[in-house]
Amino acid sequence: MEEIVLNKQEHELAKYIGKGRQTTAENQRLINYNQCGKDDSWLHVNGACGELAFSKLFKIYPHSFLDNFGTKSPYDVWIPEIGGIDVKTTENMRGYLSVEFHKKNYPADHYALMMGKYNRFLYAGMITKEQLFCEENLKDVGNGPFYSVSHSVLFH
């Protein structure tokens, strides 16, 4: 796995975006399908950091940073040869890519996993929507159903 380190300016940009997303979500009364029990604000900030680290690795600009803090698009980044990618971030280094159940209705083309926090991340890989959204990947830990796969099944 390749490590990506955000510099101070990149980290500040991601924090600004994450806080903006949290404010937008609160103002629009959006439901957060958080499965890990972490603070919503922290999840928005760390998620934005993971997206920026992914974008830095692939030398692209994150799409959702341009879209009302990311509330209108099923994907976070676009890579022409691959399509729209929803980047998921976890601080858990066991690395499970988890996606909300309802995203099956309007999926991104691929889902990627970044593992880390603050300004240091590892790119774990990605999976297609067809591979992710199948019965064997459906889980429920008491907070409602979601799709989840280990980082070991992701491709690079």
Buried (B, 14 or more C-beta within 10 A) or exposed (E): BEEBEBEEEBBEBBBBBBBBBBEBBEEEEEEEBEBEEEEEBEBBBBBBBBBBBBBBBBEBEBBBBEEEBBEEBBBBBBBEEBBBBBBBBBBEEEBBBBBBBEBBEEBBBBBBBBBBBBBBBBBBBBBBBEBBBEEEBEBEEEEEBBBBBEBEEBEE
